[in-house]
Amino acid sequence: MSNSMLTDTVGLATPLGKEASQTKEYHSIEVHKAPLKNRCCKNVMSYRQKATIAEHLVYFCALSTASYFGVVTRIYLGELSQWNGVPLFHSLYPEIVGTAIMGFVGSHKNLLEDNHKAVYQAIATGLCGSITTFSSWNLEATNVLLQIDIYPIDNVARVIAWLTIILIGFGMPVAALYFGKHLARLSPWNDHKLPPADTNTATKKVEGVVFVIVWLVFTVVGIVVPYVVNRYDLLFSIVLSALGTYIRWQLSPLNKAFEHFRLGTFIVNIFGSWVLAAVAVSIKHLGTNEQDVAHQFLIGLGTGFCGCLTTVSTFAVELTILPLKDTYTYALCSIFLAQVGLIVVTGTYHWVNAS
């Protein structure tokens, strides 16, 4: 980052000048003269290494509980995008809702970051990251391009439809993110009106105990209820969502490894998309018996693990933070590699079985 930019404690790049002077009262801002790559080696995993077992437990419980709500919300929001029972863009509404919440919550860091860090991580990383999914969005685009499980259209129409899903899935979350930020201006606790809060150790301990108890309760509910109603796909989705979210959170410090590229989010989004491609092929190979436990496990693996491992909400935030050239490089690399993996895996299976 050049010396003409400021980086505040929430990681946002702010130009020097009038805007920086107006926000300096409420933000601890410092000029980073040394290149970020010289600082990242000792800072990337510093928090994870210093965190105690109890702190890791609290964060795991907070992230897991939020993931349960996130994946269930995504499943039912996806039903809104059906017309006469035909899915049009299954992940669109989850992306819009998740990134809008992210924009709203991200504008309250002064309130949440210090005193309620676990709450902030639960909402931003757990809930928003689980409502949105990078892998499912890209799989939907691939299915349209390859004409898998959709009504037949000509080659030109399928390319246009593929490009439309890519562009809408790219643009709408960013627009929703800004909508959430604008909505946050109505809040009396947003970062423009509220200075950073002082750390309160007692509050953190109480929240930690609450998160552990809430996690235990909702883990039992999330397992028992789907089992009773014979929805094993939902059961596996809920259980595996916690694993996907926790891995994503553990890899998030890698986002500081490079100044102009968010490596952590890139890794989980690409890896999760490729795993989802393998899951989709496995589901096709098993056939149409949706009551089969293996079939429902694979659905849970794709919806829960892959869906929560990958994220659009964080991806959208990063696109608004990076410099313009790096934004396009990062976005194109992410979408291109995800599409290549999905097309190679799902396309190969589709073409072999169609011949």
BALOBA-1460 file (C-alpha; in Angstrom, 3 decimals):
// residues 355
<rec num="1" residu="m" x="0.000" y="0.000" z="0.000"/>
<rec num="2" residu="s" x="1.378" y="3.414" z="-0.872"/>
<rec num="3" residu="n" x="2.128" y="6.037" z="1.730"/>
<rec num="4" residu="s" x="-0.807" y="8.075" z="0.444"/>
<rec num="5" residu="m" x="-3.215" y="5.625" z="2.060"/>
<rec num="6" residu="l" x="-4.148" y="5.077" z="5.669"/>
<rec num="7" residu="t" x="-5.084" y="1.710" z="7.122"/>
<rec num="8" residu="d" x="-7.328" y="1.781" z="10.183"/>
<rec num="9" residu="t" x="-7.745" y="-0.897" z="12.801"/>
<rec num="10" residu="v" x="-10.655" y="-2.505" z="10.959"/>
<rec num="11" residu="g" x="-8.515" y="-2.989" z="7.865"/>
<rec num="12" residu="l" x="-10.163" y="-0.421" z="5.602"/>
<rec num="13" residu="a" x="-8.068" y="1.679" z="3.273"/>
<rec num="14" residu="t" x="-8.912" y="5.380" z="3.586"/>
<rec num="15" residu="p" x="-7.408" y="8.151" z="1.402"/>
<rec num="16" residu="l" x="-5.527" y="10.903" z="3.168"/>
<rec num="17" residu="g" x="-7.304" y="14.195" z="3.336"/>
<rec num="18" residu="k" x="-10.667" y="15.463" z="4.461"/>
<rec num="19" residu="e" x="-12.325" y="12.039" z="4.901"/>
<rec num="20" residu="a" x="-9.478" y="10.774" z="7.059"/>
<rec num="21" residu="s" x="-9.511" y="13.889" z="9.248"/>
<rec num="22" residu="q" x="-13.249" y="13.575" z="9.796"/>
<rec num="23" residu="t" x="-13.063" y="9.963" z="10.957"/>
<rec num="24" residu="k" x="-9.845" y="10.246" z="12.975"/>
<rec num="25" residu="e" x="-11.804" y="11.104" z="16.129"/>
<rec num="26" residu="y" x="-13.444" y="7.703" z="16.241"/>
<rec num="27" residu="h" x="-10.859" y="5.471" z="14.560"/>
<rec num="28" residu="s" x="-7.368" y="4.592" z="15.710"/>
<rec num="29" residu="i" x="-5.564" y="5.263" z="12.460"/>
<rec num="30" residu="e" x="-1.893" y="4.845" z="11.730"/>
<rec num="31" residu="v" x="0.213" y="5.275" z="8.618"/>
<rec num="32" residu="h" x="1.936" y="2.024" z="7.649"/>
<rec num="33" residu="k" x="5.166" y="3.023" z="5.988"/>
<rec num="34" residu="a" x="6.630" y="-0.477" z="5.899"/>
<rec num="35" residu="p" x="5.316" y="-2.859" z="3.246"/>
<rec num="36" residu="l" x="2.634" y="-5.190" z="4.527"/>
<rec num="37" residu="k" x="4.550" y="-8.264" z="3.429"/>
<rec num="38" residu="n" x="7.320" y="-7.399" z="5.921"/>
<rec num="39" residu="r" x="4.830" y="-7.354" z="8.786"/>
<rec num="40" residu="c" x="2.607" y="-10.287" z="7.879"/>
<rec num="41" residu="c" x="5.117" y="-13.032" z="8.695"/>
<rec num="42" residu="k" x="4.888" y="-12.394" z="12.417"/>
<rec num="43" residu="n" x="1.252" y="-11.225" z="12.495"/>
<rec num="44" residu="v" x="-0.642" y="-13.694" z="10.264"/>
<rec num="45" residu="m" x="-1.185" y="-16.367" z="12.906"/>
<rec num="46" residu="s" x="-0.376" y="-14.309" z="16.023"/>
<rec num="47" residu="y" x="-3.899" y="-14.248" z="17.425"/>
<rec num="48" residu="r" x="-4.515" y="-17.951" z="16.823"/>
<rec num="49" residu="q" x="-1.230" y="-18.794" z="18.601"/>
<rec num="50" residu="k" x="-1.961" y="-16.552" z="21.600"/>
<rec num="51" residu="a" x="-5.574" y="-17.650" z="22.047"/>
<rec num="52" residu="t" x="-6.146" y="-20.059" z="24.940"/>
<rec num="53" residu="i" x="-8.056" y="-23.330" z="24.661"/>
<rec num="54" residu="a" x="-11.018" y="-21.680" z="26.387"/>
<rec num="55" residu="e" x="-11.021" y="-18.835" z="23.842"/>
<rec num="56" residu="h" x="-10.882" y="-21.303" z="20.953"/>
<rec num="57" residu="l" x="-13.813" y="-23.167" z="22.497"/>
<rec num="58" residu="v" x="-15.854" y="-19.975" z="22.756"/>
<rec num="59" residu="y" x="-15.141" y="-19.013" z="19.150"/>
<rec num="60" residu="f" x="-15.920" y="-22.521" z="17.929"/>
<rec num="61" residu="c" x="-19.254" y="-22.489" z="19.770"/>
<rec num="62" residu="a" x="-20.088" y="-18.986" z="18.540"/>
<rec num="63" residu="l" x="-19.195" y="-19.754" z="14.927"/>
<rec num="64" residu="s" x="-20.935" y="-23.135" z="14.962"/>
<rec num="65" residu="t" x="-24.176" y="-21.782" z="16.400"/>
<rec num="66" residu="a" x="-24.259" y="-18.967" z="13.853"/>
<rec num="67" residu="s" x="-23.502" y="-21.482" z="11.086"/>
<rec num="68" residu="y" x="-26.535" y="-23.554" z="12.028"/>
<rec num="69" residu="f" x="-28.777" y="-20.536" z="11.539"/>
<rec num="70" residu="g" x="-26.879" y="-19.466" z="8.424"/>
<rec num="71" residu="v" x="-27.162" y="-22.731" z="6.514"/>
<rec num="72" residu="v" x="-30.856" y="-23.188" z="7.391"/>
<rec num="73" residu="t" x="-31.531" y="-19.586" z="6.322"/>
<rec num="74" residu="r" x="-29.741" y="-20.216" z="3.022"/>
<rec num="75" residu="i" x="-31.737" y="-23.365" z="2.337"/>
<rec num="76" residu="y" x="-35.090" y="-21.674" z="2.804"/>
<rec num="77" residu="l" x="-34.115" y="-18.385" z="1.137"/>
<rec num="78" residu="g" x="-33.116" y="-20.438" z="-1.883"/>
<rec num="79" residu="e" x="-36.704" y="-21.610" z="-2.207"/>
<rec num="80" residu="l" x="-37.748" y="-18.030" z="-2.995"/>
<rec num="81" residu="s" x="-35.956" y="-18.159" z="-6.342"/>
<rec num="82" residu="q" x="-38.175" y="-20.880" z="-7.810"/>
<rec num="83" residu="w" x="-40.808" y="-20.309" z="-10.475"/>
<rec num="84" residu="n" x="-43.397" y="-23.063" z="-10.793"/>
<rec num="85" residu="g" x="-41.015" y="-25.337" z="-8.934"/>
<rec num="86" residu="v" x="-38.107" y="-24.624" z="-11.303"/>
<rec num="87" residu="p" x="-35.022" y="-23.093" z="-9.606"/>
<rec num="88" residu="l" x="-33.876" y="-19.951" z="-11.421"/>
<rec num="89" residu="f" x="-30.933" y="-18.667" z="-9.338"/>
<rec num="90" residu="h" x="-30.971" y="-20.632" z="-6.106"/>
<rec num="91" residu="s" x="-28.172" y="-18.727" z="-4.325"/>
<rec num="92" residu="l" x="-29.180" y="-15.182" z="-5.326"/>
<rec num="93" residu="y" x="-31.379" y="-14.240" z="-2.359"/>
<rec num="94" residu="p" x="-29.000" y="-15.794" z="0.191"/>
<rec num="95" residu="e" x="-26.155" y="-13.740" z="-1.283"/>
<rec num="96" residu="i" x="-28.173" y="-10.518" z="-1.137"/>
<rec num="97" residu="v" x="-29.369" y="-11.057" z="2.436"/>
<rec num="98" residu="g" x="-26.010" y="-12.273" z="3.754"/>
<rec num="99" residu="t" x="-23.971" y="-9.426" z="2.299"/>
<rec num="100" residu="a" x="-26.526" y="-6.821" z="3.376"/>
<rec num="101" residu="i" x="-26.241" y="-8.075" z="6.964"/>
<rec num="102" residu="m" x="-22.450" y="-8.025" z="6.607"/>
<rec num="103" residu="g" x="-22.543" y="-4.387" z="5.487"/>
<rec num="104" residu="f" x="-24.761" y="-3.434" z="8.420"/>
<rec num="105" residu="v" x="-22.742" y="-5.316" z="11.047"/>
<rec num="106" residu="g" x="-19.428" y="-4.186" z="9.576"/>
<rec num="107" residu="s" x="-20.477" y="-0.600" z="10.255"/>
<rec num="108" residu="h" x="-20.743" y="-1.363" z="13.995"/>
<rec num="109" residu="k" x="-17.197" y="-2.512" z="14.673"/>
<rec num="110" residu="n" x="-16.601" y="0.173" z="17.308"/>
<rec num="111" residu="l" x="-19.455" y="-1.333" z="19.297"/>
<rec num="112" residu="l" x="-18.624" y="-4.999" z="18.739"/>
<rec num="113" residu="e" x="-14.925" y="-5.455" z="17.976"/>
<rec num="114" residu="d" x="-13.516" y="-4.955" z="21.495"/>
<rec num="115" residu="n" x="-16.233" y="-5.800" z="24.005"/>
<rec num="116" residu="h" x="-18.144" y="-8.309" z="21.890"/>
<rec num="117" residu="k" x="-15.572" y="-9.781" z="19.527"/>
<rec num="118" residu="a" x="-17.074" y="-13.277" z="19.689"/>
<rec num="119" residu="v" x="-20.487" y="-11.826" z="18.843"/>
<rec num="120" residu="y" x="-19.016" y="-9.946" z="15.896"/>
<rec num="121" residu="q" x="-17.233" y="-13.044" z="14.591"/>
<rec num="122" residu="a" x="-20.388" y="-15.113" z="15.062"/>
<rec num="123" residu="i" x="-22.460" y="-12.711" z="12.951"/>
<rec num="124" residu="a" x="-19.889" y="-11.695" z="10.308"/>
<rec num="125" residu="t" x="-17.971" y="-14.954" z="9.866"/>
<rec num="126" residu="g" x="-20.501" y="-17.496" z="11.108"/>
<rec num="127" residu="l" x="-23.909" y="-16.186" z="10.041"/>
<rec num="128" residu="c" x="-23.146" y="-14.058" z="6.971"/>
<rec num="129" residu="g" x="-20.430" y="-16.404" z="5.732"/>
<rec num="130" residu="s" x="-22.824" y="-19.352" z="5.974"/>
<rec num="131" residu="i" x="-25.834" y="-17.651" z="4.404"/>
<rec num="132" residu="t" x="-23.758" y="-16.780" z="1.355"/>
<rec num="133" residu="t" x="-21.864" y="-19.376" z="-0.677"/>
<rec num="134" residu="f" x="-19.304" y="-18.907" z="-3.417"/>
<rec num="135" residu="s" x="-19.282" y="-22.568" z="-4.463"/>
<rec num="136" residu="s" x="-23.027" y="-22.990" z="-5.075"/>
<rec num="137" residu="w" x="-23.193" y="-19.765" z="-7.081"/>
<rec num="138" residu="n" x="-20.403" y="-20.973" z="-9.375"/>
<rec num="139" residu="l" x="-21.901" y="-24.465" z="-9.649"/>
<rec num="140" residu="e" x="-25.219" y="-22.955" z="-10.790"/>
<rec num="141" residu="a" x="-23.405" y="-21.035" z="-13.521"/>
<rec num="142" residu="t" x="-21.568" y="-24.184" z="-14.615"/>
<rec num="143" residu="n" x="-24.776" y="-26.224" z="-14.738"/>
<rec num="144" residu="v" x="-26.339" y="-23.634" z="-17.042"/>
<rec num="145" residu="l" x="-23.290" y="-23.586" z="-19.305"/>
<rec num="146" residu="l" x="-23.129" y="-27.380" z="-19.546"/>
<rec num="147" residu="q" x="-26.920" y="-27.838" z="-19.627"/>
<rec num="148" residu="i" x="-26.991" y="-30.101" z="-16.569"/>
<rec num="149" residu="d" x="-30.430" y="-30.669" z="-15.022"/>
<rec num="150" residu="i" x="-32.036" y="-27.650" z="-16.711"/>
<rec num="151" residu="y" x="-34.284" y="-27.093" z="-19.732"/>
<rec num="152" residu="p" x="-32.371" y="-27.278" z="-23.054"/>
<rec num="153" residu="i" x="-31.328" y="-24.047" z="-24.771"/>
<rec num="154" residu="d" x="-29.065" y="-23.276" z="-27.734"/>
<rec num="155" residu="n" x="-25.329" y="-22.648" z="-27.365"/>
<rec num="156" residu="v" x="-25.519" y="-18.854" z="-27.579"/>
<rec num="157" residu="a" x="-28.311" y="-18.695" z="-24.995"/>
<rec num="158" residu="r" x="-26.451" y="-20.942" z="-22.568"/>
<rec num="159" residu="v" x="-23.320" y="-18.779" z="-22.738"/>
<rec num="160" residu="i" x="-25.402" y="-15.636" z="-22.164"/>
<rec num="161" residu="a" x="-27.230" y="-17.317" z="-19.271"/>
<rec num="162" residu="w" x="-23.886" y="-18.454" z="-17.781"/>
<rec num="163" residu="l" x="-22.440" y="-14.951" z="-18.059"/>
<rec num="164" residu="t" x="-25.621" y="-13.461" z="-16.564"/>
<rec num="165" residu="i" x="-25.380" y="-15.651" z="-13.455"/>
<rec num="166" residu="i" x="-21.693" y="-14.782" z="-13.072"/>
<rec num="167" residu="l" x="-22.302" y="-11.038" z="-13.394"/>
<rec num="168" residu="i" x="-25.384" y="-10.942" z="-11.167"/>
<rec num="169" residu="g" x="-23.690" y="-13.141" z="-8.581"/>
<rec num="170" residu="f" x="-20.724" y="-10.761" z="-8.664"/>
<rec num="171" residu="g" x="-22.564" y="-7.443" z="-8.696"/>
<rec num="172" residu="m" x="-25.615" y="-7.948" z="-6.496"/>
<rec num="173" residu="p" x="-23.679" y="-8.898" z="-3.316"/>
<rec num="174" residu="v" x="-21.521" y="-5.771" z="-3.647"/>
<rec num="175" residu="a" x="-24.652" y="-3.642" z="-4.086"/>
<rec num="176" residu="a" x="-26.267" y="-5.371" z="-1.087"/>
<rec num="177" residu="l" x="-23.140" y="-4.740" z="0.971"/>
<rec num="178" residu="y" x="-23.378" y="-1.002" z="0.325"/>
<rec num="179" residu="f" x="-27.109" y="-1.104" z="1.054"/>
<rec num="180" residu="g" x="-26.323" y="-2.624" z="4.454"/>
<rec num="181" residu="k" x="-23.749" y="0.109" z="5.114"/>
<rec num="182" residu="h" x="-26.227" y="2.797" z="4.142"/>
<rec num="183" residu="l" x="-28.897" y="1.235" z="6.341"/>
<rec num="184" residu="a" x="-26.431" y="1.270" z="9.233"/>
<rec num="185" residu="r" x="-26.302" y="5.057" z="9.075"/>
<rec num="186" residu="l" x="-29.766" y="5.055" z="10.643"/>
<rec num="187" residu="s" x="-28.382" y="3.233" z="13.677"/>
<rec num="188" residu="p" x="-27.315" y="5.328" z="16.682"/>
<rec num="189" residu="w" x="-24.480" y="2.845" z="17.355"/>
<rec num="190" residu="n" x="-22.731" y="2.913" z="13.979"/>
<rec num="191" residu="d" x="-19.028" y="3.707" z="13.704"/>
<rec num="192" residu="h" x="-19.651" y="7.316" z="12.621"/>
<rec num="193" residu="k" x="-21.540" y="8.089" z="15.847"/>
<rec num="194" residu="l" x="-19.948" y="5.814" z="18.437"/>
<rec num="195" residu="p" x="-16.292" y="5.804" z="19.509"/>
<rec num="196" residu="p" x="-14.478" y="2.479" z="20.092"/>
<rec num="197" residu="a" x="-15.622" y="0.736" z="23.272"/>
<rec num="198" residu="d" x="-13.300" y="-0.159" z="26.148"/>
<rec num="199" residu="t" x="-12.476" y="-3.816" z="26.647"/>
<rec num="200" residu="n" x="-14.547" y="-5.454" z="29.371"/>
<rec num="201" residu="t" x="-13.129" y="-8.802" z="30.509"/>
<rec num="202" residu="a" x="-16.165" y="-9.682" z="32.623"/>
<rec num="203" residu="t" x="-18.494" y="-9.197" z="29.665"/>
<rec num="204" residu="k" x="-16.349" y="-11.465" z="27.505"/>
<rec num="205" residu="k" x="-16.439" y="-14.231" z="30.120"/>
<rec num="206" residu="v" x="-20.224" y="-14.050" z="30.429"/>
<rec num="207" residu="e" x="-20.630" y="-14.114" z="26.654"/>
<rec num="208" residu="g" x="-18.283" y="-17.097" z="26.474"/>
<rec num="209" residu="v" x="-20.395" y="-19.113" z="28.906"/>
<rec num="210" residu="v" x="-23.590" y="-18.118" z="27.073"/>
<rec num="211" residu="f" x="-22.166" y="-19.167" z="23.706"/>
<rec num="212" residu="v" x="-21.155" y="-22.600" z="25.027"/>
<rec num="213" residu="i" x="-24.616" y="-23.192" z="26.491"/>
<rec num="214" residu="v" x="-26.403" y="-21.930" z="23.382"/>
<rec num="215" residu="w" x="-24.184" y="-24.109" z="21.177"/>
<rec num="216" residu="l" x="-25.006" y="-27.216" z="23.222"/>
<rec num="217" residu="v" x="-28.742" y="-26.495" z="23.039"/>
<rec num="218" residu="f" x="-28.882" y="-25.775" z="19.314"/>
<rec num="219" residu="t" x="-26.554" y="-28.659" z="18.437"/>
<rec num="220" residu="v" x="-28.991" y="-31.035" z="20.114"/>
<rec num="221" residu="v" x="-31.972" y="-29.315" z="18.449"/>
<rec num="222" residu="g" x="-30.220" y="-29.278" z="15.067"/>
<rec num="223" residu="i" x="-29.642" y="-33.028" z="15.252"/>
<rec num="224" residu="v" x="-32.858" y="-34.213" z="16.898"/>
<rec num="225" residu="v" x="-35.414" y="-32.216" z="14.878"/>
<rec num="226" residu="p" x="-34.161" y="-33.231" z="11.390"/>
<rec num="227" residu="y" x="-33.843" y="-36.827" z="12.599"/>
<rec num="228" residu="v" x="-37.424" y="-36.889" z="13.869"/>
<rec num="229" residu="v" x="-38.835" y="-35.434" z="10.637"/>
<rec num="230" residu="n" x="-36.599" y="-37.724" z="8.555"/>
<rec num="231" residu="r" x="-34.612" y="-34.875" z="6.979"/>
<rec num="232" residu="y" x="-31.127" y="-36.383" z="7.078"/>
<rec num="233" residu="d" x="-29.936" y="-33.979" z="4.393"/>
<rec num="234" residu="l" x="-30.775" y="-31.087" z="6.734"/>
<rec num="235" residu="l" x="-29.157" y="-32.887" z="9.667"/>
<rec num="236" residu="f" x="-25.885" y="-33.409" z="7.757"/>
<rec num="237" residu="s" x="-26.011" y="-29.828" z="6.448"/>
<rec num="238" residu="i" x="-26.291" y="-28.416" z="9.968"/>
<rec num="239" residu="v" x="-23.577" y="-30.620" z="11.468"/>
<rec num="240" residu="l" x="-21.092" y="-30.120" z="8.625"/>
<rec num="241" residu="s" x="-21.708" y="-26.373" z="8.440"/>
<rec num="242" residu="a" x="-19.773" y="-25.878" z="11.664"/>
<rec num="243" residu="l" x="-16.710" y="-27.644" z="10.249"/>
<rec num="244" residu="g" x="-16.716" y="-25.560" z="7.065"/>
<rec num="245" residu="t" x="-17.065" y="-22.276" z="8.947"/>
<rec num="246" residu="y" x="-14.389" y="-23.132" z="11.506"/>
<rec num="247" residu="i" x="-11.875" y="-24.048" z="8.796"/>
<rec num="248" residu="r" x="-12.618" y="-20.779" z="6.995"/>
<rec num="249" residu="w" x="-12.100" y="-18.835" z="10.228"/>
<rec num="250" residu="q" x="-8.823" y="-20.625" z="10.918"/>
<rec num="251" residu="l" x="-7.509" y="-19.750" z="7.460"/>
<rec num="252" residu="s" x="-8.681" y="-16.125" z="7.564"/>
<rec num="253" residu="p" x="-5.342" y="-14.791" z="8.939"/>
<rec num="254" residu="l" x="-3.807" y="-15.772" z="5.593"/>
<rec num="255" residu="n" x="-5.679" y="-12.796" z="4.146"/>
<rec num="256" residu="k" x="-2.888" y="-10.674" z="5.612"/>
<rec num="257" residu="a" x="-0.141" y="-12.635" z="3.864"/>
<rec num="258" residu="f" x="-0.215" y="-10.384" z="0.779"/>
<rec num="259" residu="e" x="-1.113" y="-6.736" z="0.518"/>
<rec num="260" residu="h" x="-2.988" y="-6.975" z="-2.777"/>
<rec num="261" residu="f" x="-4.525" y="-10.454" z="-2.587"/>
<rec num="262" residu="r" x="-6.766" y="-12.151" z="0.001"/>
<rec num="263" residu="l" x="-5.158" y="-15.591" z="0.101"/>
<rec num="264" residu="g" x="-7.294" y="-17.112" z="2.883"/>
<rec num="265" residu="t" x="-10.639" y="-16.416" z="1.231"/>
<rec num="266" residu="f" x="-9.209" y="-17.398" z="-2.148"/>
<rec num="267" residu="i" x="-8.091" y="-20.820" z="-0.870"/>
<rec num="268" residu="v" x="-11.408" y="-21.727" z="0.789"/>
<rec num="269" residu="n" x="-13.482" y="-20.495" z="-2.152"/>
<rec num="270" residu="i" x="-11.496" y="-22.425" z="-4.764"/>
<rec num="271" residu="f" x="-11.077" y="-25.571" z="-2.678"/>
<rec num="272" residu="g" x="-14.724" y="-25.554" z="-1.633"/>
<rec num="273" residu="s" x="-15.879" y="-25.110" z="-5.233"/>
<rec num="274" residu="w" x="-13.757" y="-28.045" z="-6.410"/>
<rec num="275" residu="v" x="-15.015" y="-30.252" z="-3.583"/>
<rec num="276" residu="l" x="-18.578" y="-29.288" z="-4.485"/>
<rec num="277" residu="a" x="-17.883" y="-30.352" z="-8.078"/>
<rec num="278" residu="a" x="-16.866" y="-33.803" z="-6.822"/>
<rec num="279" residu="v" x="-19.958" y="-33.912" z="-4.589"/>
<rec num="280" residu="a" x="-22.246" y="-33.005" z="-7.497"/>
<rec num="281" residu="v" x="-20.744" y="-35.763" z="-9.634"/>
<rec num="282" residu="s" x="-21.100" y="-38.272" z="-6.790"/>
<rec num="283" residu="i" x="-24.772" y="-37.372" z="-6.350"/>
<rec num="284" residu="k" x="-25.392" y="-37.886" z="-10.074"/>
<rec num="285" residu="h" x="-23.579" y="-41.217" z="-9.936"/>
<rec num="286" residu="l" x="-25.722" y="-42.475" z="-7.042"/>
<rec num="287" residu="g" x="-28.932" y="-41.871" z="-8.972"/>
<rec num="288" residu="t" x="-32.228" y="-40.290" z="-8.023"/>
<rec num="289" residu="n" x="-32.985" y="-42.149" z="-4.781"/>
<rec num="290" residu="e" x="-33.153" y="-39.094" z="-2.524"/>
<rec num="291" residu="q" x="-34.086" y="-41.224" z="0.513"/>
<rec num="292" residu="d" x="-30.756" y="-43.028" z="0.424"/>
<rec num="293" residu="v" x="-28.598" y="-42.008" z="3.401"/>
<rec num="294" residu="a" x="-25.477" y="-41.704" z="1.234"/>
<rec num="295" residu="h" x="-27.390" y="-39.397" z="-1.121"/>
<rec num="296" residu="q" x="-28.541" y="-37.202" z="1.763"/>
<rec num="297" residu="f" x="-25.043" y="-37.147" z="3.261"/>
<rec num="298" residu="l" x="-23.642" y="-35.843" z="-0.021"/>
<rec num="299" residu="i" x="-26.324" y="-33.161" z="-0.133"/>
<rec num="300" residu="g" x="-25.361" y="-32.187" z="3.415"/>
<rec num="301" residu="l" x="-21.683" y="-32.186" z="2.445"/>
<rec num="302" residu="g" x="-22.344" y="-29.837" z="-0.459"/>
<rec num="303" residu="t" x="-24.861" y="-27.585" z="1.293"/>
<rec num="304" residu="g" x="-23.322" y="-27.606" z="4.768"/>
<rec num="305" residu="f" x="-19.572" y="-28.070" z="4.435"/>
<rec num="306" residu="c" x="-18.871" y="-26.585" z="0.993"/>
<rec num="307" residu="g" x="-21.544" y="-23.914" z="1.358"/>
<rec num="308" residu="c" x="-20.146" y="-22.681" z="4.677"/>
<rec num="309" residu="l" x="-16.479" y="-23.196" z="3.777"/>
<rec num="310" residu="t" x="-16.902" y="-20.794" z="0.860"/>
<rec num="311" residu="t" x="-18.321" y="-17.298" z="1.208"/>
<rec num="312" residu="v" x="-19.539" y="-14.385" z="-0.868"/>
<rec num="313" residu="s" x="-20.044" y="-11.910" z="1.989"/>
<rec num="314" residu="t" x="-16.325" y="-11.702" z="2.844"/>
<rec num="315" residu="f" x="-15.479" y="-11.854" z="-0.861"/>
<rec num="316" residu="a" x="-17.696" y="-8.812" z="-1.486"/>
<rec num="317" residu="v" x="-16.099" y="-6.880" z="1.394"/>
<rec num="318" residu="e" x="-12.642" y="-7.592" z="0.004"/>
<rec num="319" residu="l" x="-13.648" y="-6.354" z="-3.438"/>
<rec num="320" residu="t" x="-14.529" y="-2.976" z="-1.913"/>
<rec num="321" residu="i" x="-11.286" y="-2.757" z="0.080"/>
<rec num="322" residu="l" x="-8.618" y="-3.724" z="-2.458"/>
<rec num="323" residu="p" x="-7.253" y="-1.165" z="-4.928"/>
<rec num="324" residu="l" x="-9.139" y="-1.136" z="-8.241"/>
<rec num="325" residu="k" x="-6.620" y="-3.121" z="-10.295"/>
<rec num="326" residu="d" x="-6.163" y="-5.703" z="-7.563"/>
<rec num="327" residu="t" x="-9.933" y="-6.014" z="-7.152"/>
<rec num="328" residu="y" x="-10.354" y="-7.176" z="-10.733"/>
<rec num="329" residu="t" x="-7.304" y="-9.453" z="-10.551"/>
<rec num="330" residu="y" x="-8.542" y="-11.077" z="-7.363"/>
<rec num="331" residu="a" x="-12.135" y="-11.442" z="-8.575"/>
<rec num="332" residu="l" x="-11.203" y="-12.811" z="-12.006"/>
<rec num="333" residu="c" x="-8.694" y="-15.295" z="-10.573"/>
<rec num="334" residu="s" x="-11.250" y="-16.545" z="-8.042"/>
<rec num="335" residu="i" x="-14.101" y="-16.963" z="-10.528"/>
<rec num="336" residu="f" x="-11.886" y="-18.319" z="-13.316"/>
<rec num="337" residu="l" x="-10.266" y="-21.068" z="-11.230"/>
<rec num="338" residu="a" x="-13.585" y="-22.027" z="-9.635"/>
<rec num="339" residu="q" x="-15.196" y="-22.315" z="-13.075"/>
<rec num="340" residu="v" x="-12.290" y="-24.293" z="-14.519"/>
<rec num="341" residu="g" x="-12.451" y="-26.848" z="-11.710"/>
<rec num="342" residu="l" x="-16.232" y="-27.154" z="-11.901"/>
<rec num="343" residu="i" x="-16.315" y="-27.447" z="-15.695"/>
<rec num="344" residu="v" x="-13.528" y="-30.052" z="-15.804"/>
<rec num="345" residu="v" x="-15.013" y="-32.261" z="-13.077"/>
<rec num="346" residu="t" x="-18.750" y="-31.980" z="-13.759"/>
<rec num="347" residu="g" x="-18.300" y="-31.565" z="-17.510"/>
<rec num="348" residu="t" x="-16.150" y="-34.669" z="-17.883"/>
<rec num="349" residu="y" x="-18.710" y="-36.807" z="-16.056"/>
<rec num="350" residu="h" x="-21.588" y="-35.257" z="-18.010"/>
<rec num="351" residu="w" x="-19.960" y="-35.740" z="-21.425"/>
<rec num="352" residu="v" x="-18.783" y="-39.286" z="-20.703"/>
<rec num="353" residu="n" x="-22.246" y="-40.402" z="-19.598"/>
<rec num="354" residu="a" x="-23.990" y="-38.525" z="-22.426"/>
<rec num="355" residu="s" x="-21.939" y="-40.247" z="-25.110"/>
